[in-house]
């Protein structure tokens, strides 16, 4: 591999800046504050957070580049031989003001060890409070178009991976309508490391195009107290996934990452209601009924 970790890290920094600029422009009110931090064991990062925007209630766009001895817990979990590690990436979660605008997450990352082991990973998924079929189609078509430019097997493979990953086993429901998820991508006979890195970067640059579309399309749609209450319940599900199942959260905490940056994915407000069940025929029930694996969103119709 001719790429080096410093080049990858610098490109990720540029992607972070680009995303923040595009989201600020689309929001029209909020501004990302910058919070630089250092990791005592090595490395650090820059977390940028926007709160109380016109469209975005809370959004975090975090960059990190950390290094040092690999914790035994990580070695065991990832089945790796003992060596030092370097990890860099950009991680994003946006919680909107309006329940008509979906929550979105994206992560792109690179991991390497001093013994030569390396890989790329990432993903992007959409969590609507209210499922709008046309939004699901738009989202998955955009992802498939990008994936197909690099490898026609990417979208079906990574889409299934997302369905399996962004899943709450204790609820037996997906976090949202999925997207793509990939991990441990390394050079093969079909793909060079440079091509994989280009794909990873393109996922990062696609993010603001997708989300500003939803901001502009849905932010002005009407909603009331009942929709806000439902939004808060769905945010609660998001919290459950991120704190119980998300591998990125666990990796950050296990490597003594910065807690505030790791938990920036939490919404500003969430609620839990005992044994809540949406009424038959409601928009809420329609949404919950489609929180399932394996839905063909490209060709979805009611």
Number of C-alpha atoms within 10 A of each C-alpha: 9 6 10 8 15 11 10 17 20 14 14 24 20 12 21 23 14 14 19 21 14 15 24 19 13 19 18 12 14 21 18 19 12 13 12 13 15 15 17 13 13 12 17 19 22 19 25 22 22 22 21 15 18 16 24 25 18 23 29 25 27 27 27 26 26 20 21 18 15 18 16 14 12 15 13 11 9 9 9 13 13 16 16 14 19 19 20 26 26 24 26 24 22 25 25 25 21 24 24 24 28 26 27 20 22 21 23 25 24 24 19 18 20 13 11 8 13 19 18 23 19 23 23 24 25 22 24 22 25 21 23 16 15 12 20 22 16 15 22 23 17 16 23 21 12 18 20 13 10 15 13 13 11 18 22 15 13 22 26 18 19 24 24 17 19 26 21 19 12 9 11 11 18 23 27 29 24 31 28 27 25 20 15 12 17 17 16 9 5 7 13 14 18 14 13 19 22 13 18 22 18 15 21 25 16 15 22 18 14 16 22 17 14 18 20 13 13 18 20 12 10 10 12 9 8 9 18 16 14 18 26 21 19 24 23 18 19 21 19 17 20 20 15 12 16 16 13 14 19 17 16 15 14 14 19 13 23 18 11 9 23 20 16 21 24 21 20 16 13 17 14 12 9 5 6 8 10 14 10 9 8 9 16 18 15 16 18 19 11 14 20 17 21 13 15 13 19 17 10 11 9 3
